[in-house]
Amino acid sequence: MLMIVPRDIDFESVEKSGSYSGHYFVLGGIVPVLDKEPEKKIRISKLETRIKEDKNLKEIILAMNANQDGEHTAEYLKEKLTTYNPQLTISELGRGLSTGAELEYADPETLKNALLHRTK
């Protein structure tokens, strides 16, 4: 597995959690929604090389921020990653309500994600 995170600080946060023991790739930023040249904002060519060189890679986890630019970056990456290796499984971190959160204070995007990523 390979987890893609936007910045070094995100890598450190995941590492401190102790919940992931695979490999990482630090993207070097995010792709803003209105950006016309995303390849200048992130390390997409280095990511492409990394993926093409690793013949054992089965899954990529997109660990992007839960905001508009993070979602846009994830969509951009999904499009690119499937062209590099169509056999890869691409997943994203779960999104939704935090433990202890009250529905009346949740924003519409959080509620939408909670419904989309609900457990059975």
C-alpha positions, 0 to 999 in steps of 0.5 A, a space after each residue: 500500500 501507498 498512502 498519499 498525503 499533501 504535506 509533511 505535517 500530514 505524514 507526521 500526523 498519520 505516523 503519530 496515530 500509529 494506525 498505518 504501517 505502509 509506505 507514504 508519498 508526500 505530494 508537496 501540496 494540493 491542487 486548488 480548484 481553479 488552478 490551470 497548471 496542477 503539475 506545478 503545484 504538486 509532485 505528480 511526475 515523481 508520483 508517476 515514477 514511484 508508481 511505475 517502478 513499484 510492481 508490487 503496489 496494489 492499493 493507493 490511499 488518498 489521504 487528502 484534507 476534507 475540504 474543497 481543494 482536498 476533494 479536488 486534489 483527490 479527483 485529479 489524482 484518481 484520474 491520473 493514477 488510473 492512467 498509470 496503472 488501471 489495476 490499482 485499487 484507489 481508496 480514500 479516508 472515511 469521512 463523516 461525523 466525529 464521535 460525540 458530534 451532534 447533528 445540529 452542529 454538523 455542516 452540510 458537507 460533513 452530513 453528506 459524507 457521513 451518509 455516503 460513507 455510512 457503515 452497515 
